[in-house]
Amino acid sequence: MDDKTRYAEGMTTRRAVLGGAYVDKASSGLTDFNAEWQEFITRTAWNDIWNRPGLPRRERSIIVLAIAASLGAWGEFRIHVRGAINNGLTRDDIKEVLMQTAIYAGVPAANHAFKEAASVFAEIETEAAKG
């Protein structure tokens, strides 16, 4: 598969997981400085990894949430809370991921992750109420 096809398939996956509105907003911020980086992560992360046959997207979301919380990568964590919901996780599923994360990555990381997730849930509710 050539780079153009990998990019196109990666963008399709990225939109399916994160939502078109998020991807459109992120794409509007492309510059000469970051465009090559965005193309790279779209090809490699969103196509080569997210589209591998070994795990369904739901399980990949679980992994990303746990890793992002463990690293304190709160921007990525918040983005992927939405992605996890798009991939079929419930709030209870996300709670369980964070409970598990607390034991293996530490209570402070999980405690903060609960706060970030609750904030994302509130944003989603507000957006849904606005229609």
N, C-alpha and C positions, 0 to 999 in steps of 0.2 A: 504494500500500500504506500503510495507516495505521500509526501508531507501535506499537500493540499487536501487530499482525501482524509488523512488523519486529523487535520485541523477541522474540517467540516464535520466529521463524525464526533470529534471532541466537543465542538460547539453545540451540536445537537444534544449531547449528554449533559453538558454544562447547563443548558437551558432547561432540560427536563428536571434536573436536580435542584438548581438554584432559582429557577423561575426566569421567565423572559424579562421582566421588569428589572430585576437585579443585574442580569447580564447586559441589558441595554445601557443601564446607568454606568456600569463598569467599563463598557466599551466606549462610552462617550468621553472617557478620560484618557484615551490612548494618545500618546505623544511619540515623537521620534525616539525619545529615551526609553520608554517602556513597551513599545509595540512588539519588539522582538521577544521580550520576556513573556508577554501575554500570549503570543503565538506558541512559544515553547511550552508553557504550562497547559495550554489548551490541547496541544498535540499529545504531550506526554502524560500529564495527570488525567485530563478529562477523556482522552481516548485510550492511550496505551494501558493505563491502570484501571480506570473506572469501567472500561468496556471489556476487560479480561473475563473469560468465562468461569473462572474459579469461584467467585463469590457473587451473590446477588447484590444489587445496589443497597438494599436495606442493611445487610451486614457490613458493607463498606461504610455506610453512614455511622454505624455503631463504632467502628474502629476509628474513624475520623474524629468523632465527638470525644472519645476517650483520650486519644492522642493530643488533640488541641487543648483539652482541659488540663491534661498532664503537663503540657508545655507552657500553659498560661497564655496561649495564643488566642486571646479573646475575640479579636476581629474574625478570625477563621472559625472559631467556635460558634459565634452568633450566626454567621452565614450558614454554617452547616447544621444548626438547629432547624432552620427553615428547610434545608435540604433533606434532613432526616424525616421531617414531617411529610415532605413531598415523596419520600421513598417509603412511606408507610409506617413509620414509627409513631407511636402514640406518646402523649406526655408521660404516661406511666412507663413506657419503654425507656424514654430518655431519663426518667428518674432512676430506673434500675441501672442504666449505664453509669450514671453519676455516683450511685451508691457503690458500685464495683470500683469505679475510679478512685473513690476515697480510700479504699483499702490498699490499692496498689500504687497510687500516685500521691496520696496524702489528703488529709482532711481540708487544709486551706484551699487547695486547687478545686476540690469538689464543692466546697462551700461557696466559693466565688462562682463556679459554674452554675450552681442552682440559681444564684441571683441573675446571672446573664441569661439563662434559659427563661426564667420567669419574665424578664424584661422583653425578650423576643416574643413569648406567648402573648403578652399584653399588646405589643405592636400588631401582631397578627389579628387579635380580636378587634382592635381599633380599625384596622384596615378593612376587616370583614363588615364591621358596622357601617362604615362609610360606603360600602358597596363597590 
